[in-house]
Amino acid sequence: MSRKVVALALSTHPGPALAVTVMAVVLGFGVGLEPLRLLLLGLAVLANQVSVGLSNDWIDADRDRAVGRTDKPVALGRISVGAVRTGAWIAAGLSILLTLPLGIAATIAHAVFIASAWSYNAGLKKTPFSVVPYIVSFGLLPAVVTLARSDPRFAAPWALGVGALLGIAAHFANVLPDLEDDRVTGVRGLPHRLGRRVVSILTYVVLLAAAVLEFVGTGAPAFVPATIGLALNVIIAIIGIAMIALPTRWHFRLIILAAIVDVAVLALAGTRLLAG
């Protein structure tokens, strides 16, 4: 495999891309998507996330060079900005083409998801509204999944709410480790204006709110996974807020743990995700 191919792959932000793809596939399995539809959904969301990651490294190339980002191939000169930009557009187009066989409703929802995510990279990340694309894109993910069924159904309102809350948490968790580098290059999104401690506390609260919404939406305590998820989120929130003075890496780990719990409950909800 050539160095440029490796550099392009690393520019996709493979960790987050795979995480969102796995989330979509697991939700799709839970709502009963047939194998072919499940495969198309997974490939479409993966292409979506690849486009988002590549567009981030393309648009942020100068900023990443300025702060000496060693995890960005473009900043290190291992691949050109033009190659990453071209890859981003191709992946975005491919994600829409892969969604078309899943129906027009799923395709429209997915297109809005992608446009929202790109708007963050294109400039909203520097404004107080930096969280909005995360709310829109993650909030729409359950709908993309449920609309991809052979008998399309919109996602239940509580599921859309959980997706939006997970989006807020994802934004805050993603920004926490880079707050200082972002300030140096003039990025002042909502988390930067609130500060590390406030953002850390808010993230625990948001994830706990998602667990409460899952508890209510799934009909718990009869739905045991939501009851367990709520209990775990309460414990994580208490521990995290009690240790708020600790370095960011500790909070990042706890936040990821709480998010995994919430996603697991959402995945286990199955057809409860469907609107009545």
Helices and strands as residue ranges (DSSP letters): H 3-10, H 14-30, H 35-59, H 61-66, H 81-99, G 100-102, H 104-122, G 124-126, H 132-147, H 157-175, G 176-178, H 179-184, H 190-194, H 196-217, H 224-242, H 248-268, G 270-273
